[in-house]
Amino acid sequence: MLKEKKYDEAIAQYEKAYELDNTRTDVLKVLSDAYERNKNYPKAIESYEKYMEADTANNQRVMDYYMLGQICYSAGQAAMDSVELRDMYLIKADSMFDVVVKRAPTDYRGYLWRARAAAVRDPELKEGLAEPMYKETLTVLDQDPANREKAATKRAYIEAYKYLGYYNYLQTTTPSKRNEAIAATKDYWNKMLELDPQNTEILEALKTLDTL
């Protein structure tokens, strides 16, 4: 039913299946997925947490924290009309991704998703909440030179360079930071262009820098 996008029917079916046999903890994971696709994020989170609590045999795998973090991240994005609710979900997402970082410190994805959660909480980059997380993402990525060639990790590099470049660009309006910020912006955006040379947005942005 999920493939046919009949989410309400699927949810009712999975709820009934779990009610009839609550030892079928695998049903909770599928139920969470159905709720998430139906954009009922509170129930998706609740179901996945129940699945994790019951999954003692696997001792709550790293991937479970990663998946729950992504559900919380989606919930935060869907709650942009309420800063309090948005931040509640995103802080919870960050705590899940932080577990991923601690358990899998050489996997860049935990750092990247912490950065993304922080970026949504600071949409205008006033606080630069995501800056340290994106820097940590780059540090981990740089440990393997092959990451600059793989599609997924190349996208992560580009995302980090773009954010860090733009964050530093915003600092150019502060006289005491101006020169350092211009240099940092150029550095990040030129590194980005090495991986994405046809990015017209950044090419135009670099031209703007030359007029400052």
Residue pairs with C-beta under 8 A, 6 or more apart in sequence:
1 7
1 9
1 10
1 13
2 10
2 30
2 33
2 34
2 37
5 37
7 34
7 35
7 37
7 38
8 38
10 34
11 31
11 34
11 35
11 38
14 27
14 30
14 31
14 34
15 31
17 24
17 27
18 24
18 27
18 28
18 31
21 27
25 50
25 51
25 54
25 55
26 51
28 47
28 48
28 50
28 51
28 54
29 47
29 48
29 51
31 47
32 43
32 44
32 45
32 47
32 48
32 51
32 71
33 44
35 41
35 43
35 44
35 47
36 44
36 71
36 74
39 78
41 71
41 72
41 74
41 75
41 78
41 89
42 75
44 71
44 75
45 68
45 71
45 72
45 75
45 92
48 64
48 67
48 68
48 71
49 68
51 64
52 60
52 64
52 68
55 61
55 64
58 64
62 99
62 100
62 103
62 104
65 96
65 97
65 99
65 100
65 103
66 96
66 97
66 100
66 109
66 110
66 113
68 96
69 93
69 94
69 95
69 96
69 97
69 100
69 113
69 117
70 93
70 113
72 89
72 90
72 92
72 93
72 96
73 89
73 90
73 93
73 113
73 116
73 117
73 120
75 89
75 93
76 86
76 87
76 88
76 89
76 90
76 93
76 117
76 120
76 121
77 86
77 120
79 85
79 86
79 89
80 86
86 120
86 121
87 121
90 117
90 118
90 120
90 121
91 117
91 121
93 113
93 117
94 114
94 117
94 118
97 110
97 111
97 113
97 114
97 117
98 110
98 114
100 107
100 109
100 110
100 113
101 110
101 111
101 114
104 110
105 140
106 140
106 143
107 140
108 137
108 140
108 141
108 147
108 153
108 156
111 133
111 136
111 137
111 140
112 133
112 134
112 137
112 156
112 159
112 160
114 133
114 136
115 130
115 133
115 134
115 136
115 137
115 160
115 163
116 130
118 129
118 130
118 133
119 125
119 129
119 130
119 163
121 129
122 128
122 129
122 130
125 163
125 166
125 167
125 170
128 167
130 163
130 167
131 163
131 164
131 167
134 159
134 160
134 163
134 164
135 160
135 164
137 156
137 160
138 157
138 160
138 161
141 147
141 148
141 153
141 156
141 157
141 160
147 153
147 154
147 156
147 157
148 154
148 157
148 195
154 195
157 191
157 192
157 195
158 192
158 195
158 196
161 188
161 189
161 191
161 192
161 195
162 188
162 189
162 192
162 202
164 184
164 188
165 184
165 185
165 187
165 188
165 189
165 192
165 202
165 205
166 185
168 181
168 182
168 184
168 185
168 188
169 181
169 185
169 205
169 209
171 177
171 178
171 180
171 181
172 178
172 181
172 182
172 185
172 209
172 212
174 181
178 212
182 209
182 212
185 209
186 206
186 209
189 202
189 205
189 206
190 206
192 199
192 202
193 199
193 202
193 203
193 206
196 202
